[in-house]
Amino acid sequence: MYMERNQPDFGAAEWSLPTRCAACGVRMASLCGGISAAALDALNRIGRKRVLRRGEALIWQGDVADQVGILHHGLVKLSASLEDGREQMLGLAFPADFVGAIADRPSSHCVTALTDTELCVFPRSALPGIVEAHPDIGQALLSRAYDELDHMRRWMLLLGRKSAEERVASLLLQFAARGGCMAGAAVPLPLTRQQMAELLGLTIETVSRKLTAMKRDGVIALPDLRSFVIQDRAALSTIAAEYP
């Protein structure tokens, strides 16, 4: 990790960090976890907290975004629409994820809150100068871009080749992996059955049937409509055609 001479690293006392950053629960999992304290301080000076209510957009398709951000809490969807109003969900962003792009061009998709969401947002126009002054921020952004590209390739495989059952199981595993829950604990399911169907390219009836079948077979439990419990992770991974 890049460090300035005589600059304390993140193993030093937390007082060396900006107060807001020291208290951030997703800092080490986000791009901020791989940059120097000086770079973190530079981001802190231009950043501010923003709360999006459910359904509120951070970035609109076709607009040049004036803000980018890092999720602290909540969930946002990435979606694109055709001229006739048909919408396709392209993916989800979870806490610690970076949303938006620093390029000065219209966005190809919307970024919309699916739940009440809190972000640390930065003016997009200020980022090139920050990256030039602190190259480790640029390296962290590049690493995130590679991760996102890899995720999109795997998502293309899911939509293009996986069966309906495999898609639903893969989505459950994704929520479990990003939820940070203990084994056997209920995993929050922030999407409705309809939203799951839209994201996976299925019908709501198909999603409901596949969830019911996994519950019947003892793979998952469904204590309510907005959570699930993995009872047999190896079986769920096998259904998803993924390694456990």
C-alpha positions as CSV (number, residue, x, y, z in Angstrom):
1,M,0.0,0.0,0.0
2,Y,1.3,3.5,-0.9
3,M,2.3,5.5,2.2
4,E,3.8,9.0,2.4
5,R,7.1,9.3,4.3
6,N,6.4,9.7,8.0
7,Q,2.7,9.3,7.4
8,P,1.0,6.9,10.0
9,D,-0.7,3.9,8.5
10,F,-4.1,2.5,9.4
11,G,-2.6,0.4,12.1
12,A,-1.8,3.5,14.1
13,A,-4.2,5.2,16.6
14,E,-7.6,6.1,15.1
15,W,-7.1,9.7,16.1
16,S,-4.8,10.0,13.0
17,L,-7.9,9.6,10.8
18,P,-10.6,12.1,10.1
19,T,-13.3,11.6,12.7
20,R,-16.0,10.6,10.2
21,C,-13.7,8.1,8.6
22,A,-12.6,6.5,11.9
23,A,-16.3,5.9,12.7
24,C,-17.1,4.4,9.3
25,G,-18.2,0.8,9.5
26,V,-17.4,0.0,5.8
27,R,-14.1,2.0,5.4
28,M,-11.8,-1.0,5.3
29,A,-14.0,-2.9,2.9
30,S,-14.4,0.0,0.5
31,L,-11.8,1.7,-1.7
32,C,-10.9,3.9,1.3
33,G,-9.3,0.9,3.0
34,G,-6.5,0.7,0.5
35,I,-5.3,4.3,0.4
36,S,-3.0,6.4,2.5
37,A,-4.2,8.6,5.4
38,A,-3.3,11.7,3.4
39,A,-5.4,10.5,0.5
40,L,-8.3,9.6,2.9
41,D,-8.1,13.1,4.4
42,A,-8.2,14.7,0.9
43,L,-11.4,12.7,0.2
44,N,-12.9,13.6,3.5
45,R,-12.5,17.3,2.8
46,I,-14.6,17.1,-0.4
47,G,-17.0,14.4,0.8
48,R,-20.3,14.7,2.6
49,K,-23.1,12.4,3.9
50,R,-26.2,12.0,1.8
51,V,-29.3,10.1,2.5
52,L,-31.4,8.7,-0.3
53,R,-35.0,7.7,0.5
54,R,-36.4,4.6,-1.1
55,G,-37.0,5.3,-4.8
56,E,-34.8,8.4,-4.9
57,A,-32.1,8.5,-7.6
58,L,-28.5,9.4,-7.2
59,I,-27.7,9.3,-10.9
60,W,-30.2,9.5,-13.8
61,Q,-29.7,7.6,-17.1
62,G,-28.6,10.1,-19.8
63,D,-27.3,12.7,-17.3
64,V,-23.7,13.6,-16.6
65,A,-23.5,12.8,-12.9
66,D,-22.5,15.6,-10.6
67,Q,-21.8,13.2,-7.7
68,V,-20.3,9.7,-7.1
69,G,-20.4,7.9,-3.8
70,I,-19.6,5.0,-1.5
71,L,-22.5,3.2,0.2
72,H,-22.5,3.1,4.0
73,H,-26.0,1.6,4.6
74,G,-28.8,0.4,2.3
75,L,-29.0,-1.0,-1.2
76,V,-29.2,0.6,-4.6
77,K,-30.1,-0.8,-8.0
78,L,-28.5,-0.1,-11.3
79,S,-31.0,0.0,-14.1
80,A,-31.5,1.1,-17.7
81,S,-34.7,1.9,-19.6
82,L,-35.7,1.8,-23.2
83,E,-37.6,4.6,-24.9
84,D,-40.9,2.8,-24.5
85,G,-40.4,2.7,-20.7
86,R,-39.3,-0.9,-20.3
87,E,-36.7,-1.2,-17.5
88,Q,-34.0,-3.8,-16.9
89,M,-32.2,-4.0,-13.6
90,L,-28.5,-4.4,-14.3
91,G,-27.3,-5.1,-10.9
92,L,-27.1,-4.1,-7.2
93,A,-24.7,-2.1,-5.1
94,F,-24.1,-3.0,-1.5
95,P,-22.5,-1.2,1.5
96,A,-18.8,-0.5,0.7
97,D,-19.5,-0.4,-3.0
98,F,-18.5,2.6,-5.2
99,V,-21.3,4.0,-7.5
100,G,-20.8,6.4,-10.3
101,A,-18.0,7.1,-12.7
102,I,-15.6,10.0,-12.9
103,A,-15.8,10.3,-16.7
104,D,-17.4,13.4,-18.1
105,R,-20.1,11.7,-20.1
106,P,-23.8,10.8,-19.8
107,S,-24.6,7.8,-17.6
108,S,-25.7,4.7,-19.3
109,H,-27.9,3.7,-16.3
110,C,-29.8,5.0,-13.3
111,V,-28.6,4.5,-9.7
112,T,-31.7,4.3,-7.5
113,A,-32.2,3.5,-3.8
114,L,-34.1,0.3,-3.1
115,T,-34.1,1.0,0.6
116,D,-33.3,4.1,2.7
117,T,-29.7,4.5,1.9
118,E,-26.8,6.5,3.3
119,L,-23.7,7.3,1.2
120,C,-20.6,9.4,1.4
121,V,-20.8,11.4,-1.8
122,F,-18.1,13.4,-3.6
123,P,-18.4,16.0,-6.4
124,R,-17.4,14.1,-9.6
125,S,-15.6,17.1,-11.0
126,A,-13.2,17.3,-8.1
127,L,-12.1,13.6,-8.4
128,P,-9.6,14.0,-11.3
129,G,-7.6,16.5,-9.3
130,I,-7.7,14.4,-6.2
131,V,-6.5,11.3,-8.2
132,E,-3.6,13.3,-9.7
133,A,-2.5,14.5,-6.3
134,H,-3.0,11.0,-4.7
135,P,-2.2,8.2,-7.2
136,D,-3.2,5.5,-4.7
137,I,-6.9,6.7,-5.0
138,G,-6.6,6.1,-8.8
139,Q,-5.2,2.6,-8.1
140,A,-8.1,1.9,-5.7
141,L,-10.6,3.1,-8.3
142,L,-9.0,1.0,-11.0
143,S,-9.1,-2.1,-8.8
144,R,-12.8,-1.5,-8.1
145,A,-13.4,-1.1,-11.9
146,Y,-11.7,-4.5,-12.5
147,D,-13.8,-6.1,-9.8
148,E,-17.0,-4.6,-11.3
149,L,-16.0,-5.9,-14.8
150,D,-15.5,-9.4,-13.4
151,H,-18.8,-9.2,-11.6
152,M,-20.6,-8.1,-14.8
153,R,-19.0,-11.0,-16.8
154,R,-20.3,-13.5,-14.2
155,W,-23.7,-11.8,-14.3
156,M,-23.8,-12.2,-18.1
157,L,-23.1,-15.9,-17.5
158,L,-25.9,-16.1,-15.0
159,L,-28.5,-14.5,-17.3
160,G,-27.2,-16.2,-20.4
161,R,-26.7,-19.8,-19.3
162,K,-28.1,-20.5,-15.9
163,S,-31.5,-22.0,-15.3
164,A,-34.2,-20.2,-13.3
165,E,-33.4,-22.3,-10.2
166,E,-29.7,-21.6,-10.6
167,R,-30.3,-17.8,-10.9
168,V,-32.4,-17.7,-7.7
169,A,-29.9,-19.7,-5.7
170,S,-27.0,-17.5,-7.0
171,L,-28.8,-14.4,-5.9
172,L,-29.5,-15.8,-2.4
173,L,-25.8,-16.6,-2.1
174,Q,-24.9,-13.1,-3.1
175,F,-27.1,-11.6,-0.5
176,A,-25.6,-14.0,2.1
177,A,-22.1,-13.1,1.2
178,R,-22.7,-9.4,1.3
179,G,-24.9,-9.5,4.4
180,G,-22.2,-10.4,6.8
181,C,-24.5,-12.6,8.9
182,M,-23.5,-15.4,11.1
183,A,-24.1,-19.0,9.9
184,G,-27.7,-19.9,10.6
185,A,-28.8,-16.3,11.1
186,A,-31.6,-14.7,9.0
187,V,-30.2,-12.9,6.0
188,P,-32.1,-9.7,5.0
189,L,-33.8,-9.9,1.7
190,P,-34.3,-6.3,0.6
191,L,-35.9,-7.1,-2.7
192,T,-39.5,-8.0,-3.3
193,R,-40.3,-11.1,-5.3
194,Q,-41.1,-8.8,-8.2
195,Q,-37.8,-7.0,-8.0
196,M,-36.0,-10.4,-7.8
197,A,-37.8,-11.4,-11.0
198,E,-36.9,-8.3,-12.8
199,L,-33.2,-8.6,-11.8
200,L,-33.0,-12.2,-12.8
201,G,-35.0,-12.0,-16.0
202,L,-37.8,-14.3,-14.6
203,T,-41.4,-14.0,-13.8
204,I,-42.6,-13.5,-10.2
205,E,-44.4,-16.9,-10.3
206,T,-41.1,-18.6,-11.2
207,V,-39.2,-16.9,-8.4
208,S,-41.8,-17.8,-5.9
209,R,-41.9,-21.5,-7.0
210,K,-38.1,-21.9,-6.8
211,L,-38.0,-20.3,-3.3
212,T,-40.8,-22.6,-2.2
213,A,-39.1,-25.7,-3.6
214,M,-35.8,-24.8,-1.8
215,K,-37.7,-24.4,1.4
216,R,-39.5,-27.7,0.9
217,D,-36.2,-29.5,0.3
218,G,-34.7,-28.0,3.5
219,V,-32.1,-25.9,1.7
220,I,-33.4,-22.6,3.0
221,A,-36.0,-21.4,5.5
222,L,-38.3,-18.5,4.8
223,P,-39.3,-16.9,8.2
224,D,-41.0,-14.0,6.4
225,L,-41.1,-12.3,3.0
226,R,-38.0,-10.1,3.7
227,S,-35.5,-12.6,5.0
228,F,-34.2,-16.2,4.5
229,V,-32.0,-18.6,6.4
230,I,-29.5,-20.9,4.7
231,Q,-29.9,-24.4,6.2
232,D,-27.7,-26.3,3.7
233,R,-25.1,-24.1,2.1
234,A,-23.5,-26.9,0.2
235,A,-26.8,-27.8,-1.4
236,L,-27.5,-24.1,-2.2
237,S,-24.1,-23.8,-3.9
238,T,-24.8,-27.0,-5.9
239,I,-28.2,-25.6,-7.0
240,A,-26.5,-22.3,-8.0
241,A,-23.8,-24.3,-10.0
242,E,-21.1,-22.6,-7.8
243,Y,-18.5,-23.9,-5.6
244,P,-19.5,-24.0,-1.9
